Each structure stands twice: as structure tokens, then as C-alpha cells.
Amino acid sequence: MTTAFSSDGEEVIQRALDPGGAGGRPSTVTLEDFYELQKATSFVVDNGFTKVALQFPDDLLSDSGDVAIKMEAASGAKMYILGDTSYGSCCVDEVAAEHVDAEAVVHYGPACLSPCRKLPVLHIFGRVPLDVTRCAEAFQELHPDHQTHVVVLTEVIYSHALDDLASELQPIYPNVVFSQLDNKEPNNSTQPVSGLMRQFGRCFAIDQQHGIEKYSMFYVGSEGPELTNFMLSWNQCSFSSFNPKTGQGRKETLDVNRALRRRLYLVERARDAQVVGIVVGTLGVADYLSVLQHLRGIIHKAGKRAYTLAVGKPNPAKLANFLEIEIFVLVACPLNSLLDSSDFYRPIITPYEMELACNPARIWTGSYVTDFRHLLPGACAHTPFPDKMSEAEDEPSISLITGELRSTNLNIVPDPKLSSDTAVACRNHLQTVAEISPAASFLKSRSWQGLEPQLGQTAVTKVVAGRRGIAIAYEDEPCGQ
């Protein structure tokens, strides 16, 4: 099943907005408290902004007009409401904000906390109530050992209650660590510095001698892509969760190994592919241009063809237009990277999985990377592409899916200036190889290849008058029929 990030929007159009329903502002919380209007007003006034974009997710749009009116009256600045985001609603939509020349963005609702490129941003998550007492009880039921090492992670909409939860648990559990939201400029590092972990917009300190793999994770929030992202990234840790909507705690039963096997299968599909489509899934996250260039480089070095596609929110109908592409790579924030592609015509993988398929120096170590910024040069998970391959590494391999021989082609770099579908490229002074353009070969296999002149194959005829008018009513058609 596709997510809201990849849907065609039909469900959003048909859905009725309910201010007090699931996902919207609870009826028991006032507008001022839920949207922290005083904090947002101070952000605008203190920085002297005159044009501010207010970005709302779909389930909070019903309050957008009232919030904008109150913000304008309190700050004197002009407010613009951003409703339909260009990509995922968890990301700051800088593209839409620039259309109105906004000087800053106030982002409401759940957020991935990915760093932005240009505009200053204030995140207002919405103060959704949390039953702290029931949450503490569920924690104790799941962790009877008071000496256990646990990291408490929360969905951003419940982060305001973290201090209250800490006051309930810390007197009983001395080794429990509570993560804090971290909106500062990242250092692209997932390794603890003096025991400090910074990842996915969270910051927490652990015992370096104990190691992160010795900790359990307790997540406060609903089941969704964020929890799945945490479980795959910290797959060596056991997970439990508390769902504030149901008031129930449980040990997470997601088969992480099965999920990873599915992702590794997609890596094998990427190794077989010769034509790769890089789908731009964000225009606001910092370093997205750098990772696009990085992906094009490794795909080019692996002897494959890469095409960059900007299609907005991807859905099966859009991507099905590119039949010659054998696999897609989605460049998006960590929450939207793990897209379920079962409904798509071709598989969709992450930049990290594409690196596993193309870069022979990168091997599977058990760690999974969903933040594409960690793959860039200078980051913690960067692995340089080897300059020269040994003969053993350049030998043909066998596809685990088709059973056919597959050459790595690492030393054969296609020449982008060649326009024909077949060309001869010099590999060394002793041998030459024939380079085939997969896209051109695919086009030749199609029954319809576009308009063809067919010179000399069509009989010459005199020019005759065609039909006049518009398609709904040509002049030679009877009126009203």
C-alpha cells in the first residue's frame, strides 16, 4: 500500500476535515495553546519578518485561517497559508514559500526535522495531550528490571510532555535516557561524541562503555514510518512502544530481519538494472543537490545510465510513464525514503541501497542508513568509490534473481556524447568492447516509437481540406447531436 507521500491525492480530496477528529486539534485544547501562538508571534516580531509562510498538514487546515488572522493581528506581518505541499508534509516546503517571497516559515504538525537550505524555520508540532501516568505504567510493565538501559524516544507531537514523563521514571530507573529534539545544524554524524548521539532530529547521551547496541528503545507515539525508520536504523536494539491514542504499551513485533531481507532483495534488483531513474523527492532538505550529483557519479561509474526525474509527489501512474527505467532511487527525507513500492511498476529504493548496488567498496555491515546526507564525502557513512578495480573484482558475477551472468562494467564509463544506441569504446590497448545504450535498445523493442516520417513509403496525394472547428462541435456536424 502506498503512503500519503506517494498517493494521487484522491483520498485527500474526498476526506472531510474534522477539527476534533483523529490527527486534528483536540477539542479540549485551545487554539492558542495548541499552536503556541505566543511563541510563533515572538519568532516573527523578534526577527523583524514582514512576510511569513504558515505551513499546515491536511488535518490541521481547518484551523489555518484563524491562526493566520491571529498571527497577523499580533505581529503586524503578512501571513500566507501553505496547504498542499510539494512533497511530504513533514518537510518544510521552501519552494512554495519562495513563491510568495516569504522571509521565514512556521511549520505546523509532525515534522521530520530535516535541516533546510535557505529560510529560517520555526517548528510548532501541536501540543497533543499525553496521559503521562498511563505511559509510565506501561513503561514499568514492559521493563520490570529497574536497572535496565533504555532510551525514550517520542513522536514530536508529544515532545512537550517529555519532562513530565522523566520526572515519573527517573527516580525509579537511573539508567533511562530521554532524547531531546535537536533542530540545530547537524554534523552528519551518527557516532557518539563523548557519548552524545544526534540522529533524526533527536539528541541523547549514552554510556560509551555500554554501547548503543546494549540499550532498549521505548517509543511514545503511533505506529508509522518514523517508528519503522528507527527500528531499521537501530536494528541491533529491542523496541517497545506506547500508543497514546489507545493507551496501550507493547513490545514491537516488526520482523526487522525480514524487512532488511526485502530491502537487500531490492539491492540485487538494482545490481541487475542498467537504466536508473533518480526521483527527486525533496527540494527543501539541505544537501539534496549534492546527493543527486553523488548518485549520478556512482551510477555512471558502475556502467549504468541515470535519468533525474522531478515529478512532485510520486505515485504509480506518474512513474509508469517511464517504462525504460528498471529501478527508481528516491531522494527524500528519512521519513519518506522507505516507500513501499509494491503498487509501483518498478521497485523504488533509497540512496544507501543504490550505493550498495554500485559501489564495490561498500559492504553490508548490518547498519542501515536512511539519511542521505550521511553518504556524502566527509560524513560518517561515506565510502569512497575505488579508483581502480582489481581483476578479481572486475570479473562477471551471477545475478541471484535471474541466474544470468552479470558484468560489473566498472571500468567502462559510458560517453554521454554518444547519441547512437551502439558504440565502440576503447577499454585498453589490447581489446575493445561494444557499449549498448539500454534506453535506446528498449525504445527499438517498442511497437510504437513515436511519429515516423517513413520517407519513400507513403504515396503522394493532393492536399485536401480538413475538418474545421473544435473537437466538441466541428462545422460539418449537425448542431445539438
One Martini backbone bead per residue (centre of mass of N, CA, C, O) as a GRO file, in nm:
protein
  481
    1MET     BB    1   0.097   0.035   0.022
    2THR     BB    2   0.061   0.354  -0.010
    3THR     BB    3   0.136   0.666   0.076
    4ALA     BB    4   0.083   1.000   0.108
    5PHE     BB    5   0.340   1.069  -0.055
    6SER     BB    6   0.229   0.865  -0.317
    7SER     BB    7  -0.032   0.976  -0.376
    8ASP     BB    8  -0.301   1.121  -0.587
    9GLY     BB    9  -0.522   1.277  -0.377
   10GLU     BB   10  -0.811   1.152  -0.352
   11GLU     BB   11  -0.838   1.113  -0.044
   12VAL     BB   12  -0.811   1.417   0.030
   13ILE     BB   13  -1.059   1.524  -0.129
   14GLN     BB   14  -1.277   1.324   0.021
   15ARG     BB   15  -1.199   1.430   0.288
   16ALA     BB   16  -1.313   1.522   0.594
   17LEU     BB   17  -1.286   1.788   0.803
   18ASP     BB   18  -1.185   1.736   1.159
   19PRO     BB   19  -1.090   1.911   1.427
   20GLY     BB   20  -1.158   1.662   1.652
   21GLY     BB   21  -1.014   1.450   1.517
   22ALA     BB   22  -0.800   1.250   1.391
   23GLY     BB   23  -0.503   1.457   1.386
   24GLY     BB   24  -0.625   1.693   1.508
   25ARG     BB   25  -0.749   1.920   1.705
   26PRO     BB   26  -0.832   1.908   2.011
   27SER     BB   27  -1.117   2.021   2.178
   28THR     BB   28  -0.953   2.067   2.465
   29VAL     BB   29  -0.773   2.260   2.292
   30THR     BB   30  -0.660   2.550   2.233
   31LEU     BB   31  -0.541   2.747   1.992
   32GLU     BB   32  -0.309   2.884   2.154
   33ASP     BB   33  -0.181   2.621   2.271
   34PHE     BB   34  -0.143   2.435   2.025
   35TYR     BB   35   0.010   2.678   1.840
   36GLU     BB   36   0.181   2.873   1.997
   37LEU     BB   37   0.137   3.191   1.942
   38GLN     BB   38   0.348   3.336   2.117
   39LYS     BB   39   0.599   3.202   1.995
   40ALA     BB   40   0.546   3.278   1.697
   41THR     BB   41   0.533   3.584   1.735
   42SER     BB   42   0.820   3.620   1.847
   43PHE     BB   43   0.966   3.514   1.595
   44VAL     BB   44   0.868   3.745   1.408
   45VAL     BB   45   0.935   4.005   1.572
   46ASP     BB   46   1.239   3.957   1.655
   47ASN     BB   47   1.318   3.930   1.326
   48GLY     BB   48   1.143   4.125   1.132
   49PHE     BB   49   0.913   4.000   0.983
   50THR     BB   50   0.673   4.046   0.692
   51LYS     BB   51   0.691   3.748   0.561
   52VAL     BB   52   0.488   3.454   0.626
   53ALA     BB   53   0.480   3.104   0.627
   54LEU     BB   54   0.205   2.874   0.676
   55GLN     BB   55   0.238   2.530   0.749
   56PHE     BB   56  -0.003   2.272   0.673
   57PRO     BB   57  -0.163   2.006   0.724
   58ASP     BB   58  -0.454   1.862   0.640
   59ASP     BB   59  -0.568   1.820   0.951
   60LEU     BB   60  -0.513   2.161   1.004
   61LEU     BB   61  -0.664   2.353   0.796
   62SER     BB   62  -0.919   2.448   0.961
   63ASP     BB   63  -0.716   2.656   1.138
   64SER     BB   64  -0.557   2.852   0.947
   65GLY     BB   65  -0.724   3.115   0.942
   66ASP     BB   66  -0.718   3.180   1.248
   67VAL     BB   67  -0.411   3.185   1.278
   68ALA     BB   68  -0.348   3.409   1.072
   69ILE     BB   69  -0.513   3.635   1.203
   70LYS     BB   70  -0.368   3.633   1.481
   71MET     BB   71  -0.079   3.678   1.371
   72GLU     BB   72  -0.128   3.951   1.230
   73ALA     BB   73  -0.233   4.106   1.483
   74ALA     BB   74   0.032   4.051   1.665
   75SER     BB   75   0.273   4.126   1.434
   76GLY     BB   76   0.205   4.275   1.137
   77ALA     BB   77   0.229   4.049   0.943
   78LYS     BB   78   0.230   3.861   0.657
   79MET     BB   79   0.019   3.584   0.580
   80TYR     BB   80   0.079   3.249   0.444
   81ILE     BB   81  -0.087   2.969   0.322
   82LEU     BB   82   0.018   2.627   0.332
   83GLY     BB   83  -0.112   2.330   0.204
   84ASP     BB   84  -0.010   2.201  -0.064
   85THR     BB   85   0.249   2.012  -0.082
   86SER     BB   86   0.508   1.915  -0.286
   87TYR     BB   87   0.550   1.696  -0.071
   88GLY     BB   88   0.603   1.624   0.228
   89SER     BB   89   0.461   1.750   0.526
   90CYS     BB   90   0.729   1.714   0.706
   91CYS     BB   91   0.840   1.917   0.514
   92VAL     BB   92   0.974   2.204   0.415
   93ASP     BB   93   0.820   2.440   0.185
   94GLU     BB   94   1.024   2.642   0.012
   95VAL     BB   95   0.900   2.672  -0.267
   96ALA     BB   96   0.625   2.797  -0.184
   97ALA     BB   97   0.749   3.031  -0.016
   98GLU     BB   98   0.900   3.169  -0.263
   99HIS     BB   99   0.640   3.257  -0.423
  100VAL     BB  100   0.592   3.490  -0.174
  101ASP     BB  101   0.856   3.592  -0.041
  102ALA     BB  102   0.938   3.455   0.209
  103GLU     BB  103   1.132   3.487   0.521
  104ALA     BB  104   0.956   3.254   0.659
  105VAL     BB  105   0.873   2.949   0.852
  106VAL     BB  106   0.577   2.791   0.983
  107HIS     BB  107   0.565   2.466   1.114
  108TYR     BB  108   0.301   2.236   1.128
  109GLY     BB  109   0.331   1.957   1.290
  110PRO     BB  110   0.469   1.701   1.180
  111ALA     BB  111   0.832   1.620   1.170
  112CYS     BB  112   1.164   1.541   1.044
  113LEU     BB  113   1.396   1.765   1.096
  114SER     BB  114   1.514   1.867   0.847
  115PRO     BB  115   1.734   2.054   0.708
  116CYS     BB  116   1.756   2.359   0.564
  117ARG     BB  117   1.871   2.588   0.316
  118LYS     BB  118   1.742   2.899   0.368
  119LEU     BB  119   1.508   2.925   0.565
  120PRO     BB  120   1.369   3.012   0.844
  121VAL     BB  121   1.251   2.792   1.118
  122LEU     BB  122   0.941   2.703   1.283
  123HIS     BB  123   0.836   2.458   1.511
  124ILE     BB  124   0.490   2.338   1.541
  125PHE     BB  125   0.349   2.044   1.660
  126GLY     BB  126   0.153   2.025   1.882
  127ARG     BB  127  -0.032   1.988   2.189
  128VAL     BB  128  -0.070   1.677   2.256
  129PRO     BB  129  -0.207   1.486   2.472
  130LEU     BB  130  -0.062   1.308   2.765
  131ASP     BB  131  -0.066   1.014   2.956
  132VAL     BB  132   0.175   0.989   3.180
  133THR     BB  133   0.087   0.771   3.380
  134ARG     BB  134   0.023   0.547   3.171
  135CYS     BB  135   0.301   0.548   3.041
  136ALA     BB  136   0.460   0.465   3.298
  137GLU     BB  137   0.314   0.197   3.337
  138ALA     BB  138   0.394   0.069   3.067
  139PHE     BB  139   0.696   0.080   3.115
  140GLN     BB  140   0.698  -0.106   3.369
  141GLU     BB  141   0.574  -0.355   3.229
  142LEU     BB  142   0.814  -0.376   3.007
  143HIS     BB  143   1.031  -0.286   3.261
  144PRO     BB  144   1.106  -0.449   3.549
  145ASP     BB  145   1.398  -0.360   3.528
  146HIS     BB  146   1.557  -0.090   3.696
  147GLN     BB  147   1.859  -0.132   3.538
  148THR     BB  148   1.786  -0.065   3.271
  149HIS     BB  149   1.865   0.030   2.932
  150VAL     BB  150   1.699   0.329   2.812
  151VAL     BB  151   1.548   0.485   2.528
  152VAL     BB  152   1.349   0.775   2.490
  153LEU     BB  153   1.107   0.815   2.238
  154THR     BB  154   0.932   1.070   2.046
  155GLU     BB  155   0.686   1.210   1.918
  156VAL     BB  156   0.667   1.541   1.850
  157ILE     BB  157   0.367   1.587   1.971
  158TYR     BB  158   0.496   1.473   2.271
  159SER     BB  159   0.749   1.647   2.369
  160HIS     BB  160   0.619   1.833   2.596
  161ALA     BB  161   0.599   1.560   2.805
  162LEU     BB  162   0.891   1.462   2.880
  163ASP     BB  163   0.946   1.585   3.161
  164ASP     BB  164   0.713   1.443   3.308
  165LEU     BB  165   0.812   1.155   3.246
  166ALA     BB  166   1.090   1.182   3.385
  167SER     BB  167   0.978   1.237   3.677
  168GLU     BB  168   0.853   0.942   3.694
  169LEU     BB  169   1.119   0.751   3.613
  170GLN     BB  170   1.404   0.837   3.730
  171PRO     BB  171   1.370   0.741   4.033
  172ILE     BB  172   1.358   0.428   3.924
  173TYR     BB  173   1.540   0.484   3.650
  174PRO     BB  174   1.879   0.553   3.620
  175ASN     BB  175   1.924   0.437   3.294
  176VAL     BB  176   1.745   0.647   3.168
  177VAL     BB  177   1.699   0.799   2.843
  178PHE     BB  178   1.622   1.127   2.714
  179SER     BB  179   1.520   1.262   2.438
  180GLN     BB  180   1.592   1.543   2.228
  181LEU     BB  181   1.530   1.797   2.041
  182ASP     BB  182   1.717   1.871   1.723
  183ASN     BB  183   1.752   2.184   1.527
  184LYS     BB  184   2.030   2.188   1.459
  185GLU     BB  185   2.310   2.182   1.300
  186PRO     BB  186   2.444   1.924   1.158
  187ASN     BB  187   2.726   1.670   1.160
  188ASN     BB  188   2.676   1.390   1.014
  189SER     BB  189   2.647   1.213   1.289
  190THR     BB  190   2.608   0.878   1.456
  191GLN     BB  191   2.836   0.908   1.645
  192PRO     BB  192   2.953   0.927   1.949
  193VAL     BB  193   3.024   1.229   2.134
  194SER     BB  194   3.073   1.182   2.440
  195GLY     BB  195   2.789   1.009   2.417
  196LEU     BB  196   2.662   1.160   2.168
  197MET     BB  197   2.347   1.153   2.000
  198ARG     BB  198   2.273   1.241   1.643
  199GLN     BB  199   1.940   1.175   1.517
  200PHE     BB  200   1.650   1.254   1.368
  201GLY     BB  201   1.630   1.514   1.562
  202ARG     BB  202   1.800   1.375   1.790
  203CYS     BB  203   1.915   1.386   2.145
  204PHE     BB  204   2.158   1.170   2.319
  205ALA     BB  205   2.301   1.010   2.603
  206ILE     BB  206   2.553   0.762   2.642
  207ASP     BB  207   2.721   0.479   2.729
  208GLN     BB  208   3.013   0.399   2.586
  209GLN     BB  209   3.068   0.120   2.722
  210HIS     BB  210   2.787   0.001   2.654
  211GLY     BB  211   2.635   0.088   2.412
  212ILE     BB  212   2.373   0.098   2.190
  213GLU     BB  213   2.319  -0.221   2.170
  214LYS     BB  214   2.235  -0.230   2.496
  215TYR     BB  215   1.983  -0.082   2.424
  216SER     BB  216   1.663   0.019   2.466
  217MET     BB  217   1.350   0.107   2.305
  218PHE     BB  218   1.115   0.382   2.371
  219TYR     BB  219   0.804   0.458   2.213
  220VAL     BB  220   0.614   0.763   2.174
  221GLY     BB  221   0.355   0.654   1.966
  222SER     BB  222   0.261   0.585   1.659
  223GLU     BB  223   0.230   0.390   1.407
  224GLY     BB  224   0.501   0.424   1.159
  225PRO     BB  225   0.764   0.550   0.976
  226GLU     BB  226   0.934   0.636   1.221
  227LEU     BB  227   0.954   0.365   1.367
  228THR     BB  228   1.071   0.206   1.130
  229ASN     BB  229   1.326   0.378   1.104
  230PHE     BB  230   1.440   0.316   1.383
  231MET     BB  231   1.449   0.000   1.359
  232LEU     BB  232   1.646  -0.010   1.114
  233SER     BB  233   1.879   0.170   1.229
  234TRP     BB  234   1.836   0.013   1.528
  235ASN     BB  235   1.850  -0.325   1.486
  236GLN     BB  236   2.010  -0.403   1.769
  237CYS     BB  237   1.748  -0.313   1.906
  238SER     BB  238   1.498  -0.315   2.126
  239PHE     BB  239   1.135  -0.270   2.104
  240SER     BB  240   0.902  -0.031   2.237
  241SER     BB  241   0.556   0.089   2.302
  242PHE     BB  242   0.333   0.387   2.316
  243ASN     BB  243  -0.012   0.448   2.259
  244PRO     BB  244  -0.200   0.729   2.318
  245LYS     BB  245  -0.474   0.647   2.174
  246THR     BB  246  -0.498   0.357   2.343
  247GLY     BB  247  -0.307   0.311   2.609
  248GLN     BB  248  -0.087   0.108   2.488
  249GLY     BB  249   0.157  -0.137   2.540
  250ARG     BB  250   0.445  -0.275   2.349
  251LYS     BB  251   0.611  -0.511   2.175
  252GLU     BB  252   0.782  -0.512   1.899
  253THR     BB  253   0.710  -0.728   1.593
  254LEU     BB  254   0.892  -0.642   1.384
  255ASP     BB  255   1.057  -0.792   1.117
  256VAL     BB  256   1.360  -0.684   1.056
  257ASN     BB  257   1.490  -0.909   0.888
  258ARG     BB  258   1.272  -0.916   0.674
  259ALA     BB  259   1.296  -0.621   0.586
  260LEU     BB  260   1.597  -0.640   0.504
  261ARG     BB  261   1.563  -0.861   0.291
  262ARG     BB  262   1.389  -0.688   0.107
  263ARG     BB  263   1.604  -0.466   0.062
  264LEU     BB  264   1.825  -0.662  -0.055
  265TYR     BB  265   1.662  -0.744  -0.299
  266LEU     BB  266   1.662  -0.458  -0.424
  267VAL     BB  267   1.965  -0.447  -0.461
  268GLU     BB  268   1.973  -0.675  -0.671
  269ARG     BB  269   1.799  -0.525  -0.875
  270ALA     BB  270   2.003  -0.292  -0.910
  271ARG     BB  271   2.234  -0.464  -1.028
  272ASP     BB  272   2.065  -0.545  -1.291
  273ALA     BB  273   2.036  -0.267  -1.365
  274GLN     BB  274   2.080  -0.007  -1.636
  275VAL     BB  275   1.828   0.182  -1.565
  276VAL     BB  276   1.808   0.489  -1.379
  277GLY     BB  277   1.586   0.659  -1.152
  278ILE     BB  278   1.595   0.986  -1.016
  279VAL     BB  279   1.394   1.086  -0.751
  280VAL     BB  280   1.268   1.388  -0.653
  281GLY     BB  281   1.157   1.430  -0.298
  282THR     BB  282   1.321   1.710  -0.262
  283LEU     BB  283   1.384   2.090  -0.214
  284GLY     BB  284   1.464   2.154   0.114
  285VAL     BB  285   1.685   1.973   0.180
  286ALA     BB  286   1.985   1.956   0.267
  287ASP     BB  287   2.198   1.836   0.008
  288TYR     BB  288   2.034   1.731  -0.243
  289LEU     BB  289   2.230   1.810  -0.475
  290SER     BB  290   2.472   1.643  -0.378
  291VAL     BB  291   2.331   1.361  -0.395
  292LEU     BB  292   2.268   1.369  -0.694
  293GLN     BB  293   2.562   1.382  -0.786
  294HIS     BB  294   2.655   1.129  -0.639
  295LEU     BB  295   2.468   0.926  -0.784
  296ARG     BB  296   2.553   0.982  -1.073
  297GLY     BB  297   2.847   0.894  -1.029
  298ILE     BB  298   2.810   0.591  -0.938
  299ILE     BB  299   2.635   0.503  -1.180
  300HIS     BB  300   2.844   0.572  -1.397
  301LYS     BB  301   3.076   0.387  -1.281
  302ALA     BB  302   2.879   0.120  -1.309
  303GLY     BB  303   2.754   0.138  -1.615
  304LYS     BB  304   2.508   0.327  -1.593
  305ARG     BB  305   2.196   0.483  -1.636
  306ALA     BB  306   2.087   0.823  -1.566
  307TYR     BB  307   1.772   0.973  -1.450
  308THR     BB  308   1.618   1.277  -1.376
  309LEU     BB  309   1.323   1.322  -1.162
  310ALA     BB  310   1.047   1.567  -1.148
  311VAL     BB  311   0.712   1.476  -0.997
  312GLY     BB  312   0.677   1.516  -0.715
  313LYS     BB  313   0.449   1.317  -0.604
  314PRO     BB  314   0.477   0.995  -0.610
  315ASN     BB  315   0.323   0.758  -0.838
  316PRO     BB  316   0.235   0.501  -1.035
  317ALA     BB  317   0.141   0.672  -1.283
  318LYS     BB  318   0.394   0.843  -1.323
  319LEU     BB  319   0.623   0.613  -1.333
  320ALA     BB  320   0.487   0.446  -1.576
  321ASN     BB  321   0.602   0.640  -1.809
  322PHE     BB  322   0.897   0.489  -1.744
  323LEU     BB  323   0.971   0.197  -1.889
  324GLU     BB  324   1.296   0.195  -1.923
  325ILE     BB  325   1.299   0.193  -1.624
  326GLU     BB  326   1.412  -0.042  -1.368
  327ILE     BB  327   1.486   0.178  -1.136
  328PHE     BB  328   1.434   0.363  -0.834
  329VAL     BB  329   1.552   0.668  -0.671
  330LEU     BB  330   1.483   0.813  -0.357
  331VAL     BB  331   1.501   1.159  -0.271
  332ALA     BB  332   1.458   1.190   0.078
  333CYS     BB  333   1.352   1.185   0.365
  334PRO     BB  334   1.356   0.951   0.610
  335LEU     BB  335   1.035   0.915   0.622
  336ASN     BB  336   1.017   0.885   0.279
  337SER     BB  337   1.223   0.661   0.179
  338LEU     BB  338   1.040   0.410   0.282
  339LEU     BB  339   0.890   0.301   0.014
  340ASP     BB  340   0.616   0.130  -0.089
  341SER     BB  341   0.648  -0.052  -0.413
  342SER     BB  342   0.413  -0.266  -0.476
  343ASP     BB  343   0.233  -0.059  -0.670
  344PHE     BB  344   0.465  -0.050  -0.860
  345TYR     BB  345   0.625  -0.116  -1.156
  346ARG     BB  346   0.881  -0.030  -0.996
  347PRO     BB  347   1.126  -0.014  -0.795
  348ILE     BB  348   1.206   0.150  -0.472
  349ILE     BB  349   1.492   0.316  -0.350
  350THR     BB  350   1.768   0.406  -0.180
  351PRO     BB  351   2.073   0.551  -0.175
  352TYR     BB  352   2.206   0.327  -0.009
  353GLU     BB  353   2.119   0.090  -0.197
  354MET     BB  354   2.265   0.200  -0.446
  355GLU     BB  355   2.546   0.180  -0.326
  356LEU     BB  356   2.547  -0.126  -0.281
  357ALA     BB  357   2.521  -0.183  -0.597
  358CYS     BB  358   2.777   0.007  -0.709
  359ASN     BB  359   2.974  -0.010  -0.457
  360PRO     BB  360   3.231  -0.232  -0.383
  361ALA     BB  361   3.327  -0.095  -0.103
  362ARG     BB  362   3.039  -0.149  -0.012
  363ILE     BB  363   2.918  -0.314   0.273
  364TRP     BB  364   2.737  -0.522   0.467
  365THR     BB  365   2.699  -0.452   0.838
  366GLY     BB  366   2.381  -0.388   0.952
  367SER     BB  367   2.368  -0.103   0.877
  368TYR     BB  368   2.123   0.161   0.836
  369VAL     BB  369   2.060   0.419   0.584
  370THR     BB  370   1.828   0.712   0.554
  371ASP     BB  371   2.035   0.946   0.546
  372PHE     BB  372   2.182   1.094   0.275
  373ARG     BB  373   2.402   1.280   0.419
  374HIS     BB  374   2.584   1.030   0.522
  375LEU     BB  375   2.709   0.972   0.213
  376LEU     BB  376   2.883   1.202   0.206
  377PRO     BB  377   3.156   1.367   0.200
  378GLY     BB  378   3.257   1.361   0.550
  379ALA     BB  379   3.077   1.156   0.650
  380CYS     BB  380   3.013   0.875   0.842
  381ALA     BB  381   2.902   0.685   0.569
  382HIS     BB  382   3.136   0.719   0.385
  383THR     BB  383   3.233   0.560   0.060
  384PRO     BB  384   3.468   0.532  -0.151
  385PHE     BB  385   3.534   0.504  -0.471
  386PRO     BB  386   3.718   0.311  -0.650
  387ASP     BB  387   3.967   0.379  -0.881
  388LYS     BB  388   4.075   0.069  -0.889
  389MET     BB  389   4.027  -0.245  -1.015
  390SER     BB  390   4.047  -0.557  -0.981
  391GLU     BB  391   4.018  -0.849  -1.148
  392ALA     BB  392   3.830  -0.990  -0.943
  393GLU     BB  393   3.619  -0.750  -0.926
  394ASP     BB  394   3.578  -0.753  -1.262
  395GLU     BB  395   3.422  -0.993  -1.262
  396PRO     BB  396   3.173  -1.172  -1.332
  397SER     BB  397   2.845  -1.207  -1.222
  398ILE     BB  398   2.564  -1.350  -1.049
  399SER     BB  399   2.241  -1.348  -1.048
  400LEU     BB  400   2.001  -1.406  -0.788
  401ILE     BB  401   1.741  -1.387  -0.985
  402THR     BB  402   1.821  -1.498  -1.293
  403GLY     BB  403   2.119  -1.649  -1.326
  404GLU     BB  404   2.287  -1.448  -1.474
  405LEU     BB  405   2.527  -1.290  -1.620
  406ARG     BB  406   2.724  -1.018  -1.461
  407SER     BB  407   2.864  -0.716  -1.533
  408THR     BB  408   3.010  -0.444  -1.378
  409ASN     BB  409   3.151  -0.215  -1.558
  410LEU     BB  410   3.362  -0.020  -1.399
  411ASN     BB  411   3.566   0.060  -1.656
  412ILE     BB  412   3.299   0.146  -1.816
  413VAL     BB  413   3.248   0.463  -1.939
  414PRO     BB  414   3.011   0.637  -2.056
  415ASP     BB  415   2.946   0.842  -2.331
  416PRO     BB  416   2.739   1.119  -2.344
  417LYS     BB  417   2.798   1.196  -2.661
  418LEU     BB  418   2.661   0.944  -2.740
  419SER     BB  419   2.368   0.883  -2.956
  420SER     BB  420   2.384   0.604  -3.012
  421ASP     BB  421   2.302   0.268  -2.933
  422THR     BB  422   2.591   0.205  -3.068
  423ALA     BB  423   2.929   0.159  -2.944
  424VAL     BB  424   3.282   0.208  -2.932
  425ALA     BB  425   3.498   0.136  -2.660
  426CYS     BB  426   3.803   0.200  -2.510
  427ARG     BB  427   3.970   0.013  -2.267
  428ASN     BB  428   4.232  -0.072  -2.423
  429HIS     BB  429   4.503  -0.175  -2.626
  430LEU     BB  430   4.378  -0.490  -2.659
  431GLN     BB  431   4.065  -0.398  -2.627
  432THR     BB  432   3.723  -0.407  -2.719
  433VAL     BB  433   3.390  -0.272  -2.668
  434ALA     BB  434   3.045  -0.297  -2.665
  435GLU     BB  435   2.816  -0.036  -2.632
  436ILE     BB  436   2.496  -0.029  -2.479
  437SER     BB  437   2.194   0.135  -2.495
  438PRO     BB  438   1.922   0.068  -2.311
  439ALA     BB  439   1.717   0.284  -2.398
  440ALA     BB  440   1.744   0.242  -2.708
  441SER     BB  441   1.677  -0.060  -2.708
  442PHE     BB  442   1.395  -0.029  -2.588
  443LEU     BB  443   1.275   0.149  -2.810
  444LYS     BB  444   1.309  -0.068  -3.043
  445SER     BB  445   1.103  -0.279  -2.894
  446ARG     BB  446   0.880  -0.097  -2.962
  447SER     BB  447   0.594  -0.058  -3.150
  448TRP     BB  448   0.601   0.252  -3.056
  449GLN     BB  449   0.828   0.543  -3.149
  450GLY     BB  450   0.663   0.746  -3.282
  451LEU     BB  451   0.702   0.964  -3.519
  452GLU     BB  452   0.721   0.865  -3.869
  453PRO     BB  453   0.816   0.947  -4.188
  454GLN     BB  454   0.850   0.734  -4.417
  455LEU     BB  455   1.039   0.756  -4.655
  456GLY     BB  456   0.897   0.638  -4.959
  457GLN     BB  457   0.619   0.486  -4.823
  458THR     BB  458   0.434   0.728  -4.918
  459ALA     BB  459   0.187   0.841  -5.090
  460VAL     BB  460   0.111   1.089  -5.310
  461THR     BB  461  -0.107   1.363  -5.228
  462LYS     BB  462  -0.345   1.578  -5.225
  463VAL     BB  463  -0.463   1.852  -5.091
  464VAL     BB  464  -0.699   1.869  -4.827
  465ALA     BB  465  -0.964   1.952  -4.654
  466GLY     BB  466  -1.037   1.985  -4.337
  467ARG     BB  467  -1.153   2.013  -4.038
  468ARG     BB  468  -1.365   2.241  -3.860
  469GLY     BB  469  -1.297   2.342  -3.533
  470ILE     BB  470  -1.399   2.163  -3.260
  471ALA     BB  471  -1.432   1.866  -3.102
  472ILE     BB  472  -1.732   1.929  -2.994
  473ALA     BB  473  -1.782   2.116  -3.284
  474TYR     BB  474  -1.801   2.067  -3.591
  475GLU     BB  475  -1.913   2.209  -3.886
  476ASP     BB  476  -2.015   1.914  -4.013
  477GLU     BB  477  -2.196   1.904  -3.765
  478PRO     BB  478  -2.470   1.870  -3.610
  479CYS     BB  479  -2.660   2.036  -3.407
  480GLY     BB  480  -2.708   1.874  -3.095
  481GLN     BB  481  -2.527   1.580  -3.154
   0.00000   0.00000   0.00000
